[in-house]
Amino acid sequence: MRLLVIAARDDHRLLVRKHVEIQWPDAAIVEHLLGVEPKLDENFAAVGFDAVIIVSAPPTAATADFALAQAAKPEFAPILLLLLEEEPEPPPPAIPGLHRLYGRKIDRDRLIKMIITASNEHRKSIALLRASPDYESRYRFGTVMIRGHRCIRQVGSGGMCKIYLAESERAGTLVVLKVFSQVPDVSERLISFDRFLQEYEIVAGLNHKNIVRIYDLGVADDHAYIAMEHFPAGDLRERMKRPLTPATALRFLEQIASALEAIHSVGVLHRDLKPANVMLRPDGTVSLIDFGLAKANGNDISLTGTREIFGTPYYMSPEQGHAEIIDARSDLYSLGVIFYEMLIGRKPFNGATAMEVIYKHKRADLPEIAPEFASYEGLLRGLLAKSPDNRYQSARALLTAIAVLKVTA
């Protein structure tokens, strides 16, 4: 049994979970706190659930309207609306896909019976849906069929993959699905597929609040795919089009540094740290994504070729821009460029060509720091020193410096 439980109060959410787990100890329950977590995406259809339980307590018109809006979506899972009040006279008209359960308390026996009824109805409707001629199209991503993921729309593309917004039936949420061009023959050792595998291995092995979640990885129709966290709030690049307060910039710096500490601790470099690879969550935190250019330290396989420049020139460290040996301090330099841009509102170095920007990172002095940002000058210079030996030597050292600054501020 797979259920989505939506409630505004923790005690109601926990009570429903307790009742369900008494009946089905191995039930898969996903919870959503109304008013605390972001609203359900309009494209979300709960396709992977047997039923959706919504607790309206105290009963409100807003919760009832929310339930009605979900029930009106095509193919949405059956909804059980628990209204902690006596049933009105006359009762409201029946609505397809919506089951109401009244009572001052949640009656476990009635709840379980209603879940079973709703689940059976849902399975019958799914069986009818599968018989329809266009059923397969819901799982088609271009020419690739990927079961368990309902395609919503294509949102981007790159040299290695196409990117889609999808709903994962297993995860019970919207995901970003990267579908790669092909699965190469083992003997080919194609760079694109190696990068894909490495991206997954790096991220899936880490459980950090400021690193993207990976939900699924697989191969379908000779194409590799990866399903990862969806960020409806967008990326830092878009957020930086509006001014950031110094406090917000410092908070983002601290969170990205924490993510880098986790990555570097397992011997991995990001190598393409830039605002477009820092995503925003609705709760105001940031998350690091796109490890496609990441390289594990000590890996015998060269993913980018000998001394090949890889990254974004505006955010490259001097040593990376000149194809020199890099280490974790290169990522810290890139983070310094991001912090400078968040704080001051412009990049430290610009140029008419990529090579001009690369040259300035290596040779040009850091622009003078305005007096209003004087308290952050130590952080900036500790990140943006030309020589790696003059920078913070680790993300942990940077986090310590940030903590000291916050205490003295």
C-alpha positions as CSV (number, residue, x, y, z in Angstrom):
1,M,0.0,0.0,0.0
2,R,1.4,3.4,-1.0
3,L,-0.3,6.4,0.5
4,L,0.2,10.2,0.5
5,V,-0.9,11.8,3.7
6,I,-1.5,15.6,3.7
7,A,-2.3,17.4,6.9
8,A,-1.7,20.8,8.6
9,R,-0.9,19.3,12.0
10,D,1.8,16.8,13.0
11,D,-0.4,15.0,15.4
12,H,-3.0,14.3,12.7
13,R,-0.4,13.1,10.3
14,L,1.1,10.8,12.9
15,L,-2.3,9.4,13.9
16,V,-3.1,8.5,10.3
17,R,0.3,6.9,9.9
18,K,-0.3,4.8,13.1
19,H,-3.7,3.6,11.9
20,V,-2.4,2.7,8.5
21,E,0.7,0.9,9.8
22,I,-1.3,-1.2,12.2
23,Q,-3.2,-2.6,9.2
24,W,-0.2,-2.6,6.7
25,P,3.1,-2.6,8.6
26,D,5.1,-2.3,5.4
27,A,3.0,0.5,3.9
28,A,4.9,3.2,2.0
29,I,3.7,6.5,3.4
30,V,4.8,9.9,2.0
31,E,3.8,12.9,4.2
32,H,3.1,16.5,3.3
33,L,2.5,19.3,5.8
34,L,0.0,21.8,4.6
35,G,1.1,25.4,5.2
36,V,4.7,24.3,6.0
37,E,5.9,22.6,2.9
38,P,5.5,24.1,-0.6
39,K,2.2,23.7,-2.4
40,L,1.8,20.6,-4.6
41,D,2.9,21.4,-8.1
42,E,0.0,21.8,-10.5
43,N,1.5,19.0,-12.7
44,F,1.6,16.6,-9.8
45,A,-1.0,13.8,-10.2
46,A,0.0,11.3,-7.4
47,V,0.2,8.6,-10.0
48,G,2.3,6.3,-7.8
49,F,-0.1,6.2,-4.8
50,D,-3.0,4.0,-4.1
51,A,-4.8,6.9,-2.4
52,V,-4.2,10.4,-1.0
53,I,-5.5,11.1,2.5
54,I,-6.2,14.8,3.3
55,V,-7.0,15.7,6.9
56,S,-9.1,18.8,7.3
57,A,-8.9,19.7,11.0
58,P,-10.4,22.0,11.9
59,P,-12.6,21.7,8.8
60,T,-11.9,24.7,6.6
61,A,-13.2,25.8,3.2
62,A,-9.6,26.2,2.0
63,T,-8.8,22.5,2.7
64,A,-12.0,21.3,1.1
65,D,-11.3,23.5,-2.0
66,F,-7.8,22.1,-2.1
67,A,-9.1,18.5,-2.1
68,L,-11.7,19.4,-4.8
69,A,-8.9,20.9,-6.9
70,Q,-6.8,17.8,-6.7
71,A,-9.8,15.5,-7.4
72,A,-10.5,17.5,-10.6
73,K,-7.1,16.7,-12.1
74,P,-7.2,13.9,-14.7
75,E,-6.0,10.5,-13.4
76,F,-5.3,11.9,-9.9
77,A,-5.3,9.1,-7.2
78,P,-8.5,8.8,-5.2
79,I,-8.7,11.3,-2.3
80,L,-9.9,10.5,1.2
81,L,-10.9,13.7,2.9
82,L,-11.1,13.3,6.6
83,L,-13.3,16.0,8.1
84,L,-13.2,16.1,11.9
85,E,-16.8,17.2,12.3
86,E,-20.3,15.7,12.3
87,E,-21.7,14.9,8.8
88,P,-23.9,17.8,7.7
89,E,-27.6,17.4,6.7
90,P,-28.1,17.1,3.8
91,P,-24.6,15.7,2.9
92,P,-22.8,17.4,0.1
93,P,-23.1,15.9,-3.4
94,A,-20.9,13.0,-4.3
95,I,-17.8,13.9,-6.4
96,P,-15.9,11.2,-8.5
97,G,-12.6,10.4,-6.9
98,L,-13.4,12.1,-3.6
99,H,-14.4,10.1,-0.5
100,R,-15.4,12.0,2.6
101,L,-15.1,10.6,6.1
102,Y,-16.8,12.5,8.9
103,G,-16.5,12.2,12.7
104,R,-15.1,14.1,15.7
105,K,-12.3,11.5,15.8
106,I,-10.6,9.4,13.2
107,D,-12.3,6.0,13.2
108,R,-9.6,3.5,12.3
109,D,-12.0,0.8,11.0
110,R,-13.9,3.2,8.8
111,L,-10.6,4.7,7.5
112,I,-9.1,1.3,6.6
113,K,-12.3,0.3,4.8
114,M,-12.3,3.5,2.9
115,I,-8.6,3.1,1.9
116,I,-9.3,-0.4,0.6
117,T,-12.3,0.8,-1.4
118,A,-10.4,3.8,-2.9
119,S,-7.4,1.6,-3.7
120,N,-9.6,-1.0,-5.5
121,E,-11.3,1.7,-7.5
122,H,-7.9,3.2,-8.4
123,R,-6.5,-0.1,-9.6
124,K,-9.6,-0.7,-11.8
125,S,-9.2,2.8,-13.3
126,I,-5.5,2.1,-13.9
127,A,-6.3,-1.2,-15.6
128,L,-8.8,0.6,-17.9
129,L,-6.2,3.3,-18.6
130,R,-3.6,0.8,-19.6
131,A,-6.0,-0.6,-22.2
132,S,-6.2,2.8,-23.9
133,P,-4.2,3.2,-27.1
134,D,-2.2,6.3,-25.9
135,Y,-1.3,4.9,-22.4
136,E,2.3,4.1,-23.4
137,S,2.8,7.8,-24.5
138,R,2.8,8.9,-20.9
139,Y,6.1,7.1,-20.3
140,R,7.8,8.2,-23.5
141,F,10.7,10.7,-23.4
142,G,11.4,11.5,-27.0
143,T,12.0,8.0,-28.5
144,V,12.8,6.4,-25.1
145,M,10.2,4.6,-23.0
146,I,10.9,4.8,-19.3
147,R,8.5,3.0,-17.1
148,G,7.6,4.5,-13.7
149,H,8.1,8.0,-14.8
150,R,5.3,10.1,-16.3
151,C,6.6,12.6,-18.8
152,I,5.3,16.2,-18.3
153,R,7.4,18.1,-20.7
154,Q,11.0,18.7,-22.0
155,V,12.7,21.5,-20.2
156,G,16.2,21.5,-21.7
157,S,18.9,19.7,-23.7
158,G,22.6,19.5,-23.8
159,G,25.3,17.7,-25.8
160,M,25.0,14.5,-23.7
161,C,21.3,14.4,-22.8
162,K,17.8,15.8,-23.0
163,I,16.2,17.0,-19.8
164,Y,12.6,16.5,-18.8
165,L,10.2,17.3,-16.0
166,A,8.5,14.1,-14.9
167,E,6.6,12.5,-12.1
168,S,8.3,9.6,-10.5
169,E,5.8,6.9,-9.4
170,R,8.3,5.4,-6.9
171,A,9.5,8.7,-5.4
172,G,6.0,10.1,-5.3
173,T,7.2,13.5,-6.5
174,L,8.2,15.6,-9.5
175,V,11.7,15.0,-10.7
176,V,14.1,16.2,-13.3
177,L,14.9,13.4,-15.6
178,K,18.1,13.4,-17.6
179,V,18.0,11.0,-20.6
180,F,21.4,10.4,-22.1
181,S,22.0,9.9,-25.8
182,Q,22.9,6.3,-25.6
183,V,24.5,3.5,-23.6
184,P,27.8,2.9,-25.2
185,D,29.4,-0.5,-25.7
186,V,31.6,-1.4,-22.7
187,S,34.7,-1.4,-25.0
188,E,34.0,2.2,-26.2
189,R,34.5,3.9,-22.8
190,L,32.7,7.0,-24.2
191,I,33.4,10.1,-22.2
192,S,29.8,11.1,-21.9
193,F,28.7,7.9,-20.3
194,D,31.7,7.8,-18.0
195,R,30.7,11.3,-16.8
196,F,27.1,10.2,-16.3
197,L,28.2,7.2,-14.2
198,Q,30.5,9.3,-12.2
199,E,27.9,12.0,-11.6
200,Y,25.6,9.4,-10.1
201,E,28.2,7.6,-8.0
202,I,29.4,10.9,-6.5
203,V,26.0,12.2,-5.6
204,A,24.2,9.0,-4.7
205,G,26.8,8.2,-2.1
206,L,26.3,11.5,-0.2
207,N,23.4,12.5,2.0
208,H,23.7,16.2,2.5
209,K,21.0,18.8,2.8
210,N,22.9,21.1,0.4
211,I,23.5,18.5,-2.3
212,V,20.9,17.4,-4.9
213,R,18.9,14.3,-4.2
214,I,19.2,11.4,-6.6
215,Y,16.0,9.3,-6.9
216,D,16.7,6.8,-9.6
217,L,19.2,5.6,-12.2
218,G,18.6,3.1,-15.0
219,V,18.8,2.1,-18.6
220,A,15.8,2.0,-20.9
221,D,15.7,1.3,-24.7
222,D,19.6,1.5,-24.7
223,H,19.5,5.0,-23.1
224,A,20.8,5.8,-19.6
225,Y,18.7,8.1,-17.4
226,I,19.0,9.7,-14.0
227,A,16.1,11.1,-12.0
228,M,17.0,13.8,-9.6
229,E,15.4,16.5,-7.4
230,H,13.3,19.1,-9.0
231,F,13.9,22.8,-8.0
232,P,10.8,24.9,-8.9
233,A,12.4,27.9,-7.1
234,G,15.1,28.1,-9.9
235,D,18.8,28.7,-9.6
236,L,21.1,31.2,-8.0
237,R,21.8,32.8,-11.4
238,E,18.2,34.0,-11.7
239,R,18.1,34.9,-8.0
240,M,21.2,37.2,-8.5
241,K,19.3,39.3,-11.0
242,R,17.8,40.8,-7.8
243,P,20.0,42.3,-5.1
244,L,21.0,40.0,-2.3
245,T,21.6,41.3,1.2
246,P,25.1,40.6,2.6
247,A,23.5,38.4,5.2
248,T,21.8,36.3,2.5
249,A,25.0,36.1,0.5
250,L,26.9,34.9,3.5
251,R,24.2,32.3,4.3
252,F,24.4,31.0,0.7
253,L,28.2,31.0,0.9
254,E,28.1,28.9,4.1
255,Q,25.7,26.4,2.6
256,I,27.7,25.9,-0.6
257,A,30.9,25.6,1.4
258,S,29.3,22.9,3.5
259,A,28.3,21.0,0.3
260,L,31.9,21.3,-0.9
261,E,33.3,20.0,2.3
262,A,31.2,16.9,1.9
263,I,32.3,16.4,-1.7
264,H,35.9,17.1,-1.0
265,S,35.9,14.7,1.9
266,V,35.3,11.8,-0.5
267,G,38.1,13.0,-2.8
268,V,35.9,14.6,-5.4
269,L,36.2,18.0,-7.1
270,H,33.2,19.8,-8.7
271,R,35.2,21.8,-11.2
272,D,32.3,23.7,-12.7
273,L,31.0,25.7,-9.7
274,K,28.8,28.6,-11.0
275,P,25.5,30.2,-10.1
276,A,23.6,28.0,-12.6
277,N,24.7,24.9,-10.7
278,V,23.4,26.2,-7.4
279,M,19.7,25.6,-7.0
280,L,17.2,27.2,-4.6
281,R,14.7,25.3,-2.5
282,P,11.4,26.9,-1.4
283,D,12.6,27.0,2.2
284,G,15.4,29.4,1.2
285,T,18.3,26.9,1.3
286,V,20.5,26.1,-1.7
287,S,21.7,22.9,-3.2
288,L,24.6,22.0,-5.4
289,I,23.9,20.2,-8.7
290,D,25.5,19.1,-11.9
291,F,28.5,16.9,-11.2
292,G,28.9,16.1,-14.9
293,L,32.3,17.8,-14.9
294,A,33.3,16.5,-11.5
295,K,36.4,14.3,-11.3
296,A,37.3,11.9,-8.5
297,N,40.9,12.6,-7.2
298,G,43.1,9.7,-8.0
299,N,40.8,8.2,-10.7
300,D,42.9,6.4,-13.3
301,I,40.5,7.4,-16.1
302,S,41.0,10.9,-17.5
303,L,37.5,12.2,-18.4
304,T,38.7,15.4,-19.9
305,G,41.9,14.6,-21.6
306,T,45.4,15.6,-20.6
307,R,45.6,19.3,-19.4
308,E,42.2,20.1,-21.0
309,I,40.4,23.2,-19.7
310,F,37.0,22.4,-18.5
311,G,34.6,24.8,-16.7
312,T,33.1,28.3,-17.1
313,P,35.7,31.1,-17.6
314,Y,34.1,33.7,-15.4
315,Y,34.3,31.3,-12.4
316,M,37.5,29.4,-13.2
317,S,40.5,29.5,-10.8
318,P,43.8,30.7,-12.3
319,E,45.2,27.3,-12.3
320,Q,42.2,25.7,-14.0
321,G,42.1,28.4,-16.7
322,H,45.7,27.6,-17.5
323,A,45.2,23.8,-17.5
324,E,47.4,23.3,-14.4
325,I,46.9,20.7,-11.7
326,I,43.9,21.6,-9.6
327,D,42.7,20.5,-6.2
328,A,39.9,21.4,-3.7
329,R,41.2,25.0,-3.5
330,S,40.2,25.5,-7.1
331,D,36.6,24.9,-6.2
332,L,37.0,27.4,-3.3
333,Y,38.2,30.1,-5.8
334,S,35.1,29.5,-7.9
335,L,33.0,29.9,-4.8
336,G,34.9,33.1,-4.1
337,V,33.8,34.5,-7.5
338,I,30.2,33.6,-6.7
339,F,30.4,35.2,-3.3
340,Y,31.9,38.4,-4.8
341,E,29.1,38.5,-7.3
342,M,26.4,37.9,-4.7
343,L,27.8,40.5,-2.4
344,I,28.9,43.3,-4.8
345,G,26.5,42.7,-7.7
346,R,29.0,42.1,-10.4
347,K,31.8,39.6,-11.3
348,P,35.3,40.5,-10.3
349,F,36.7,40.0,-13.8
350,N,35.1,40.6,-17.2
351,G,36.5,40.6,-20.7
352,A,35.6,40.6,-24.4
353,T,36.8,37.0,-24.8
354,A,37.1,33.9,-22.6
355,M,40.9,34.1,-22.8
356,E,40.9,37.7,-21.6
357,V,38.8,36.7,-18.5
358,I,41.2,33.7,-17.9
359,Y,44.2,36.1,-18.2
360,K,42.7,38.5,-15.6
361,H,42.0,35.7,-13.1
362,K,45.7,34.9,-13.3
363,R,47.3,38.3,-13.5
364,A,44.8,41.2,-12.7
365,D,44.5,42.5,-9.1
366,L,41.2,42.0,-7.3
367,P,39.2,45.2,-7.7
368,E,39.2,47.4,-4.6
369,I,36.5,46.4,-2.1
370,A,34.0,49.2,-1.3
371,P,34.0,50.3,2.4
372,E,30.5,48.9,3.0
373,F,31.8,45.4,2.3
374,A,35.0,45.9,4.3
375,S,34.0,43.2,6.9
376,Y,33.8,40.6,4.1
377,E,37.2,41.6,2.5
378,G,39.1,38.9,4.5
379,L,36.8,36.2,3.2
380,L,37.0,37.5,-0.4
381,R,40.8,37.7,-0.4
382,G,41.1,34.3,1.3
383,L,39.0,32.8,-1.5
384,L,40.3,34.8,-4.5
385,A,44.1,34.7,-3.9
386,K,45.9,34.0,-7.2
387,S,48.0,31.2,-5.6
388,P,46.2,28.3,-4.1
389,D,48.7,28.4,-1.2
390,N,47.4,31.8,-0.2
391,R,43.7,30.7,-0.2
392,Y,41.7,28.9,2.4
393,Q,43.2,25.4,2.3
394,S,39.9,23.6,2.7
395,A,36.1,24.1,2.9
396,R,36.3,23.4,6.6
397,A,38.8,26.3,7.1
398,L,36.4,28.6,5.1
399,L,33.4,27.5,7.3
400,T,35.5,28.2,10.4
401,A,36.2,31.7,9.1
402,I,32.5,32.3,8.3
403,A,31.6,31.2,11.9
404,V,34.1,33.6,13.4
405,L,32.8,36.5,11.2
406,K,29.2,35.8,12.2
407,V,30.2,35.8,15.9
408,T,32.1,39.1,15.6
409,A,29.5,40.8,13.4
